[in-house]
Amino acid sequence: MKTKLPEKARLLKKLKHGKFNIPDFVYVSASDFKSENFDNLEAFLNRHRESFKAITRSAHPKEEFFKGGTFDSLETYADLSGIKYARKKIINLAKTAKQLTIKRQQRFNNAPEIDFENMGVIVMPFISGASVMAKMLGNHWEFGYCRDRSHKVQREPYITQTPHDTQLLQLSEEIQEYLGHRCEIEYVVSEEGQIHIVQAKDISHIETLEQKQSERSIKLDGVRRVRRNHNFRERPVYLMDNRAFYLRIIGMCENIVLGAEGPKPTIEDVLDIIAVYQSELEEFAMTHQRFAVLGLSIQEPEELYQIANHYLDDFAEMQSRLSRALHDNLYKIDYFLSETDTLIAKDKFRLNLCGHDAYGIDTVRNPMWSVYWHMDKHETMVKEFNRLGFKTGDTIGIEIDSNERPIVYRL
């Protein structure tokens, strides 16, 4: 029985039939990989022998039910081994780095259960250039720019209603009209200025509340309230203090080496501290659909990380297990941080945003906020947060004043 094409492949095929500028591509299903049916893929690669690299995009049959950017696209060598490697890595990333975001979407957005081994891929020639994402919000189009590979100095992602080339606006309108529904369109603009359509996603089912407030509000006659609140964001907060975490690890290692009152701790006790921390991160993320992270100490303090990774050097087997667990823990923290939409920390830290994170359709109603204090005030700010008793599980409010200065409250 012929399987249904994933949305990515289906819409690209439809747009290609409509004579839009779609790069040559081939869809390779999971069953093709299983049976090693690579005739179409090898024919595609033969057509592009001059290409040193290809882009391999995830194309799972159920991918349309997940947020854009949940599954990965990878650059790889333009040969059969490179494509096989890319698919394997996309699956592994879904099982590891993207596991938490997938579980959260299944919990909060009713995304379906998914068999990663059913992952197909779309293969295109690699095009060097700027990535642009377009979508219509209300009665206007917006264009998100990032990753202009042709420039040595990179810039932060940004959104504009005025694209660099008016053809982008006209093309976006034509694509949406041709497909017959609202869509989010991803382009790559080559170094020569040629516009390539590399992806389209149906977003007709996503509500964005982009109407003007006057068009979606009802005026009443009065209000009685005790407190007056301005425009602000409320979030449950996770307080992250990795300095305290590492000091606890080092203290336990010290007790193993030097002894302590009561039963002598073992390496299992140290590893339990790490395991419990990781469980707390996942439980918090799975409990709250949207949350803030207050980073009193996010990046592992270098000197403490080194001490923890060498304290048990005289016990090689124990130190090896501890170092491996601490290394894996760094990734667990990264996965957790990638799920927050509100980061409160010193200005050294900022979320590394890809196109979907910065201006994808799912960020319209809940855009990313990164609230910071200056580096030279860090110790003072940490003391102040501790003095006021901020802790994990609190609900906090962030108010942005007319000068774009944030104020954080415990509620």
C-alpha positions in Angstrom: 0.0 0.0 0.0 1.3 3.4 -1.0 2.0 5.6 2.1 0.8 9.2 2.3 3.4 11.8 1.6 4.5 13.9 4.6 3.3 17.5 4.4 6.7 18.9 3.6 7.1 16.6 0.5 3.5 17.0 -0.5 3.5 20.8 -0.5 6.9 21.1 -2.2 5.7 18.7 -4.9 2.5 20.8 -5.4 4.5 24.0 -5.6 6.9 22.5 -8.1 3.9 21.4 -10.2 2.8 25.1 -10.0 6.1 26.2 -11.6 7.4 27.9 -8.4 11.2 28.0 -7.9 11.7 24.8 -5.9 15.2 23.4 -5.8 15.5 19.9 -7.2 14.6 17.5 -4.4 13.9 13.8 -3.7 11.8 12.3 -0.9 13.1 9.1 0.5 10.7 7.2 2.8 11.6 5.1 5.9 10.6 2.0 3.9 13.0 3.0 1.2 15.8 3.0 3.8 14.7 -0.3 5.2 14.6 -2.0 1.9 17.6 -0.1 0.6 15.6 1.2 -2.4 17.8 4.1 -3.3 17.2 4.2 -7.1 15.6 7.7 -6.9 18.1 9.0 -4.4 21.1 7.8 -6.5 19.5 9.3 -9.6 19.2 12.6 -7.7 22.8 12.5 -6.5 24.0 11.7 -10.0 22.2 14.9 -11.2 24.1 16.9 -8.7 27.6 15.4 -8.8 29.0 18.9 -8.8 27.5 19.6 -5.4 29.9 19.0 -2.5 27.1 19.2 0.1 23.4 18.4 0.3 20.8 19.5 2.8 18.8 16.6 4.4 15.5 17.7 5.9 13.4 15.6 8.2 10.1 14.4 6.7 8.2 12.2 9.1 4.6 11.3 8.2 3.4 12.8 11.5 5.7 15.9 11.5 3.0 18.3 10.5 1.4 17.8 14.0 4.5 19.2 15.7 5.9 22.7 15.9 8.2 23.9 13.1 11.9 23.2 14.0 11.1 20.2 16.2 13.0 17.9 13.9 16.3 18.7 12.3 17.7 19.5 8.9 21.4 18.7 8.4 24.1 19.6 5.9 26.1 16.6 4.8 28.1 15.2 2.0 26.2 14.8 -1.3 26.5 11.0 -1.4 24.6 7.9 -0.2 26.6 7.5 2.9 26.1 11.2 3.8 22.4 10.9 3.5 22.2 7.7 5.5 24.3 9.4 8.2 22.1 12.5 8.2 18.9 10.5 8.7 20.4 8.4 11.5 21.5 11.6 13.2 18.1 13.3 12.8 16.5 10.2 14.5 19.1 10.2 17.3 18.6 14.0 17.9 14.8 13.3 18.1 15.5 10.7 20.8 17.9 12.8 22.8 18.2 16.6 22.2 14.6 16.9 21.1 13.1 14.4 23.4 11.9 16.9 26.0 10.3 19.3 23.4 8.5 16.3 21.8 7.2 15.0 25.1 6.0 18.6 26.0 4.1 18.9 22.7 2.5 15.6 23.3 1.5 16.7 26.8 0.3 20.2 26.1 -0.5 20.3 22.4 -2.0 16.9 21.8 0.8 15.9 19.4 0.6 12.2 18.6 2.8 9.4 19.6 5.6 8.9 17.1 7.8 6.1 15.9 11.1 7.7 15.0 12.1 4.8 12.8 9.4 6.0 10.4 11.5 9.0 9.6 11.8 9.8 5.9 13.9 12.6 4.5 13.9 15.2 1.8 17.2 15.8 0.1 18.1 19.0 -1.7 21.3 20.5 -3.1 22.9 22.8 -0.5 22.3 26.5 -1.2 24.5 29.0 0.5 22.6 32.1 1.5 20.2 33.8 3.9 17.3 31.9 5.4 14.0 33.9 5.3 10.7 32.8 6.8 7.4 34.5 5.7 3.9 34.3 7.0 0.7 36.5 7.0 -0.4 37.8 10.4 -3.7 39.6 10.4 -3.7 41.7 7.3 0.1 42.0 6.8 3.0 39.8 5.9 6.1 39.5 8.2 9.5 38.3 7.1 12.1 36.8 9.5 15.7 36.8 8.6 18.7 34.8 9.9 21.8 33.0 8.9 23.2 35.0 6.1 26.1 32.7 5.2 27.6 35.1 2.7 28.7 37.6 5.4 31.6 37.1 7.7 29.9 39.1 10.5 26.6 37.5 11.5 23.6 39.4 12.9 20.8 38.5 15.3 17.6 37.2 13.8 15.2 40.0 13.0 11.6 40.5 11.8 10.4 43.1 9.3 7.3 43.8 7.3 9.5 45.3 4.5 11.5 42.5 2.9 14.9 43.4 1.2 13.3 42.4 -2.2 9.7 43.2 -3.0 9.6 39.9 -5.0 9.4 38.1 -1.7 6.1 39.8 -0.8 4.6 39.1 -4.2 5.9 35.5 -4.2 4.5 34.8 -0.8 1.1 36.1 -1.8 1.1 33.9 -4.9 2.2 30.8 -3.0 -0.5 31.2 -0.4 -3.2 31.8 -3.0 -2.0 28.8 -5.0 -2.0 26.5 -1.9 -5.4 27.8 -0.8 -4.6 28.2 2.9 -2.5 30.3 5.3 1.1 29.0 5.3 4.5 29.6 6.7 7.0 29.7 3.8 10.8 29.2 4.2 13.1 30.6 1.6 16.8 30.6 1.0 18.1 33.6 -0.8 21.3 32.7 -2.6 24.4 34.8 -2.7 23.4 35.8 -6.2 20.0 37.0 -5.0 18.0 34.1 -6.4 15.0 33.2 -4.2 14.5 29.4 -3.6 11.4 28.0 -1.8 12.6 25.2 0.4 9.6 24.6 2.7 5.9 25.4 3.2 3.8 24.6 6.3 0.0 24.8 6.7 -0.7 27.2 9.6 -4.4 27.7 8.9 -5.3 25.9 12.2 -3.1 28.1 14.4 -4.8 31.1 16.1 -2.5 34.1 16.5 -4.8 36.9 17.8 -3.1 39.3 15.4 -6.2 41.5 15.0 -6.0 44.9 16.5 -7.1 45.0 20.1 -10.1 47.3 19.2 -11.3 44.6 16.8 -11.3 41.8 19.4 -12.4 43.6 22.5 -15.7 44.7 24.2 -15.9 48.0 26.1 -17.7 47.8 29.4 -18.6 50.6 31.9 -16.1 50.4 34.8 -13.8 48.4 37.0 -13.2 47.8 40.7 -9.8 46.5 41.6 -7.3 46.6 44.5 -4.1 46.6 42.4 -3.4 48.2 39.0 -1.2 46.0 36.8 0.5 47.2 33.6 1.3 45.1 30.5 3.4 42.3 31.8 4.1 38.5 31.5 3.4 36.0 34.2 5.3 32.7 34.4 6.1 30.0 36.9 9.8 30.2 37.4 12.6 27.6 37.8 15.6 29.0 39.8 18.8 27.6 38.4 21.9 27.8 40.6 24.5 25.5 39.1 27.2 26.9 41.4 25.4 25.5 44.3 24.9 22.2 42.4 28.6 21.8 41.8 29.5 22.7 45.4 27.2 20.0 46.5 28.9 17.5 44.2 32.4 18.5 45.3 31.3 18.3 49.0 30.1 14.7 48.5 33.4 13.8 46.7 35.3 15.3 49.7 33.3 13.1 52.0 34.2 10.1 49.9 38.0 10.9 50.0 38.3 12.3 53.5 35.4 10.7 55.3 32.5 12.2 57.2 30.3 11.6 60.2 27.9 8.8 59.7 28.0 6.3 56.8 30.6 7.0 54.2 29.0 8.1 50.9 29.6 6.2 47.7 29.9 7.2 44.0 26.2 6.1 43.7 25.3 8.8 46.1 27.1 11.4 43.9 25.4 10.1 40.8 22.0 10.2 42.5 22.5 14.0 43.0 22.9 14.4 39.3 20.0 12.1 38.4 17.6 13.9 40.8 18.6 17.3 39.4 17.8 16.0 35.8 14.5 14.5 37.0 13.6 17.9 38.6 14.3 19.7 35.3 12.2 17.3 33.2 9.3 17.3 35.8 9.2 21.1 35.8 9.2 21.3 32.0 6.5 18.6 31.8 4.3 20.4 34.4 4.4 23.9 32.9 3.6 24.5 29.3 5.3 27.9 29.5 7.8 28.9 32.1 10.7 31.2 33.0 14.2 30.3 34.1 15.9 32.6 36.6 19.6 32.0 36.1 21.6 32.9 39.2 24.2 30.5 37.8 23.6 28.8 34.5 27.0 28.0 32.9 29.0 25.6 35.0 31.6 27.7 36.9 34.9 26.7 35.2 36.9 26.2 38.4 34.2 24.2 40.1 33.6 22.1 36.9 37.3 21.2 36.8 37.5 20.4 40.5 34.4 18.1 40.2 36.0 16.4 37.2 39.3 15.7 39.0 38.5 15.4 42.7 38.4 11.6 42.5 41.3 11.1 40.1 42.9 8.7 42.6 39.9 6.5 42.1 39.9 6.2 38.3 36.8 4.1 37.8 34.7 6.4 40.1 36.0 9.6 38.5 35.3 8.2 35.0 31.7 7.6 35.9 31.3 11.0 37.5 32.9 12.9 34.6 30.7 11.1 32.1 27.6 11.9 34.2 28.6 15.6 34.5 29.2 15.8 30.8 25.8 14.4 30.0 24.3 16.7 32.5 25.4 19.7 30.5 23.3 18.5 27.6 20.3 17.9 29.9 20.5 21.5 31.1 20.7 22.7 27.4 17.6 20.7 26.5 15.7 22.2 29.5 16.8 25.8 28.6 15.7 25.4 25.0 12.1 24.9 26.3 11.8 28.1 28.2 10.3 31.2 26.6 11.6 33.6 29.3 15.2 33.7 30.4 16.2 36.0 33.3 20.0 36.1 33.7 23.1 38.3 33.4 23.7 39.7 29.9 26.4 37.2 29.1 23.7 34.7 28.4 21.2 34.7 25.6 19.2 32.0 23.9 20.7 30.9 20.5 17.7 31.3 18.3 17.2 29.5 15.0 14.6 30.7 12.5 11.7 28.8 14.0 12.6 29.8 17.6 12.9 33.5 16.7 9.9 34.1 14.4 8.1 30.8 13.7 4.3 30.8 13.8 4.4 29.2 17.3 6.2 32.2 18.8 3.6 34.8 17.7 1.4 34.7 20.8 4.3 33.8 23.1 7.5 35.4 21.8 10.8 34.7 23.4 11.8 37.1 26.2 15.4 37.4 27.4 15.5 39.7 30.5 19.0 40.6 31.8 21.1 42.6 34.2 24.6 43.9 33.5 27.6 41.7 34.3 29.1 44.2 36.7 26.0 43.9 38.9 25.8 40.1 39.0 26.8 39.5 42.6 24.5 42.3 43.8 21.6 40.9 41.8 22.1 37.3 43.0 22.0 38.6 46.6 18.9 40.6 45.9 17.0 37.7 44.4 18.0 35.5 47.4 17.0 38.3 49.9 13.6 38.5 48.3 13.2 34.7 48.5 12.8 33.8 44.9 12.5 30.1 44.5 11.5 27.3 42.1 7.8 27.1 41.7 7.1 30.8 42.4 5.0 32.7 39.9 6.7 35.8 38.7 5.6 38.8 36.7 7.8 40.8 34.4 6.7 44.4 33.6 8.3 46.3 30.8 8.2 50.1 31.3 8.1 52.8 28.7 11.9 52.9 28.5 12.1 49.1 27.8 13.4 48.5 31.3 12.1 45.2 32.9 10.9 44.9 36.5 10.5 41.4 37.9 8.0 40.6 40.7 7.2 37.6 42.9 3.4 37.2 42.7 
